[in-house]
Amino acid sequence: MRFMMLVCVDEDHSEADAAAAPSLEDWDKTIEAHGEWVIGDRLRPTEEARTVRVRGGELLVTDGPYTESKEWIAGFDVLEAPDIDAAIAIAAGHPMAYQGRIEVRAFWPFGPDERA
């Protein structure tokens, strides 16, 4: 199964948590060696983001992310794992699990009998 891992920055962590975090390089090497990493990258700062909506036939483009929050998405990774528990274990080894937040969610591919 494929899982999306959203890497989020927030200010709700201690310095001890940050100091205990593994290095990103070690995490990268481990998941690549196990064939669990598909693709991933960091994202440009939120100041460069645009939110796009169409309402009443009119294109509305807003600077920045849609929500006002101290938490923001810093990057993403697509993982290959047998189930959600394995994906959670992979995410738990990421440095941002110690000093940010990581959301893990399975892909829900469109199929011939399912478009919900």
C-alpha positions as CSV (number, residue, x, y, z in Angstrom):
1,M,0.0,0.0,0.0
2,R,1.0,3.6,-0.5
3,F,0.8,6.2,2.2
4,M,1.2,9.9,2.1
5,M,3.2,11.3,5.0
6,L,2.7,15.1,5.5
7,V,5.6,16.6,7.5
8,C,4.3,19.5,9.5
9,V,6.1,22.1,11.5
10,D,4.7,23.4,14.7
11,E,6.0,25.0,17.9
12,D,4.7,22.4,20.3
13,H,7.9,20.5,21.2
14,S,10.6,20.6,23.7
15,E,14.3,21.1,23.1
16,A,14.8,17.6,24.6
17,D,12.5,16.2,21.9
18,A,14.5,18.0,19.2
19,A,17.8,16.8,20.6
20,A,16.5,13.2,20.6
21,A,15.5,13.3,17.0
22,P,17.5,11.1,14.6
23,S,19.2,12.7,11.6
24,L,17.2,13.1,8.4
25,E,20.1,11.5,6.5
26,D,19.9,8.3,8.6
27,W,16.1,8.1,8.2
28,D,16.4,8.6,4.4
29,K,19.1,5.9,4.1
30,T,17.1,3.4,6.2
31,I,13.8,3.7,4.4
32,E,15.5,3.7,1.0
33,A,17.4,0.6,1.9
34,H,14.2,-1.2,2.9
35,G,12.4,0.0,-0.3
36,E,9.8,1.9,1.6
37,W,10.4,5.4,0.1
38,V,8.7,6.3,-3.2
39,I,9.1,10.0,-3.5
40,G,9.4,13.1,-1.2
41,D,10.6,16.6,-1.0
42,R,10.4,19.7,1.1
43,L,8.1,22.6,0.1
44,R,8.8,26.3,-0.4
45,P,7.8,28.6,2.5
46,T,4.1,29.3,3.2
47,E,4.6,32.9,2.1
48,E,5.0,31.6,-1.5
49,A,1.9,29.4,-1.3
50,R,-1.4,30.2,-3.1
51,T,-4.8,28.8,-2.2
52,V,-7.0,28.3,-5.3
53,R,-10.9,28.2,-5.2
54,V,-13.6,28.7,-7.8
55,R,-16.8,30.1,-6.5
56,G,-19.8,31.2,-8.6
57,G,-17.6,30.7,-11.7
58,E,-15.0,33.1,-10.4
59,L,-11.4,32.1,-9.8
60,L,-10.3,33.2,-6.3
61,V,-6.6,33.1,-5.5
62,T,-5.4,33.9,-2.0
63,D,-1.8,34.4,-0.9
64,G,-0.5,31.8,1.6
65,P,-2.2,28.7,3.0
66,Y,-5.9,28.7,3.6
67,T,-5.8,28.3,7.4
68,E,-4.1,30.7,9.8
69,S,-2.0,28.5,12.0
70,K,1.5,28.2,13.5
71,E,1.5,24.6,12.1
72,W,2.4,24.3,8.4
73,I,3.3,21.6,5.9
74,A,7.0,21.6,5.3
75,G,7.2,18.6,3.0
76,F,5.9,15.2,2.1
77,D,7.0,11.7,1.5
78,V,5.2,8.8,-0.3
79,L,5.8,5.6,1.5
80,E,5.3,2.0,0.5
81,A,4.3,-0.1,3.5
82,P,2.1,-3.3,4.0
83,D,-0.3,-1.5,6.4
84,I,-1.0,1.7,8.4
85,D,1.0,0.3,11.4
86,A,4.1,-0.2,9.3
87,A,3.7,3.3,7.9
88,I,3.3,4.8,11.4
89,A,6.5,3.0,12.4
90,I,8.3,4.5,9.4
91,A,7.0,8.0,10.3
92,A,8.0,7.6,13.9
93,G,11.6,7.5,12.9
94,H,11.5,10.8,11.0
95,P,13.1,13.7,12.8
96,M,10.0,15.9,12.5
97,A,8.0,13.3,14.6
98,Y,10.2,14.6,17.5
99,Q,9.9,18.4,16.7
100,G,6.8,18.7,14.6
101,R,4.0,16.5,13.5
102,I,3.5,13.9,10.8
103,E,0.2,12.9,9.3
104,V,0.1,9.5,7.7
105,R,-2.8,8.6,5.4
106,A,-3.3,5.8,2.9
107,F,-3.8,6.6,-0.7
108,W,-7.4,5.8,-1.9
109,P,-7.0,5.1,-5.6
110,F,-9.9,5.6,-7.9
111,G,-11.1,2.2,-9.2
112,P,-13.6,1.2,-11.9
113,D,-16.3,0.5,-9.2
114,E,-15.4,3.2,-6.7
115,R,-15.2,7.0,-7.1
116,A,-16.1,8.2,-3.6
